C-alpha cells in the first residue's frame, strides 16, 4: 500500500504538469508570429508583406504524415506550429490579408481581441 501511495504522489504532479503545459507551444508560436510581423514592420496595409518575406517557409511536406512524423523533431513541427498560429490569428482577424495576398498585423484588433498582452 505504501508503494502505491508514493507512486501516486509522484505521478499525479507529473501528469498535472503535462496537461497544464499542453497549451504552451501554441501561445509561444502565436507570440513568435506576432514578433515576425512587428520585426518586418508589417502592421498596416501599406507595409504588408508576403508570407515568405515574413520568414514563413513553404510547406514541402504538406499532407505527408509519414514525413511529418519522421522529421518532426528536425524543425518541421515548429514550422507547422507557426503556420497554425498564423491561421489562428487570421481567423481571429488579428492578421489581415490585402487584396494582392500580402498580410499585416492589426495592432488595434490584437489589443481588442483579448488574446494576451505583449
N, C-alpha and C positions, 0 to 999 in steps of 0.2 A: 504493500500500500504506500509506503514511503517513497518508493521509486516512482510510482505513478504520480504522486503528488509533486515531486521535484521535476518530473518530465513536463507535466502540465504547467508548472510555474515558469519553466524556461521556454516552453513552446508558445504559450499564449502571447507574451510580449513580442516575440519574433513575428508571429502571424499578424498581430496588430500593426506593427511597423510595415510589414509587407503590403497590407491592404491600404493603409493610410498613405503610403508613398506612391501608390499607383497613379495618381493624377499629376505627379511632379514632372515627368518628362513632357507632358503636353503643355503645361504652363511655361516650362523652360523654353520650349520650341516657339511658343507664342511670343515670349519676350525677345527671342533671337530674331524672329521675323520683324517685329516692330523696330528693333535696332537696325536691321538691314535697310528698312525704309528710311529711317532717320539718318543713317550714315550716308546714304545715297541722296539725301535731301529730296526724296520723292514724297512730298507732303501736300501737294496741291496738283490740280490738273495740268498746270503749265510745266511742272518739273517731274511729271510721271515718267516711269521707266518700264522697260520690258523686263520680264522675269529673269532673263539671262544677264541683263545689266545690273540687276539687284543682287545677283550671286546665286540664284537657284540653278542647279544643274539639271540638265534634261534627264528624264526618267528612261534609261536604256532598257530596263528590265520590267517595264510595266506589264502586269498581268502574269508574269512568270513566277509562280510561287516557289518553285524549286530553287531558282537563282536567288530569290529573296531570302529564303531560309539558309541557303548555303553561304552567301556572302553578307548576311545580316550584320555580323559583327565587324565588318570592314567599312563602316560608314554608310552603308546603304540604308539602314533603318533611320539614321539621323536625317538623311535627305528626305526620306518618306515622311518622317515626323514634321519636318519643316513644311513640306508640301501640304500635309494635313492641316497644320496650323494656319497656313495661308488660306486654304479653303474655308476653315472655320471663321477666320477674320473676314473673308469675303461674304459669307452667309450672314454674319453679324453686321454687315455694311460698314465695317471699320476700314477695310481695304476696298477701294472702289476702282472700277475699270474706266478707261476713257474709250471713246468710240473706235480708236485705232488699235486697241488691245493693250495699251500700257496700263500700269497700275500705280496707285498712290494711296498713301495713308491719310485718312481724315482724322486729324487730331481732335477736332470737336466731337466727332462721333465716338472716338475712343474714350474721351472723358465722360460722355453721357452714357456710354454702354454699360459701365459698371463692371467691366471685366476685371480690372485691377489698376492700381495706381503705380506709375513708374516714375 
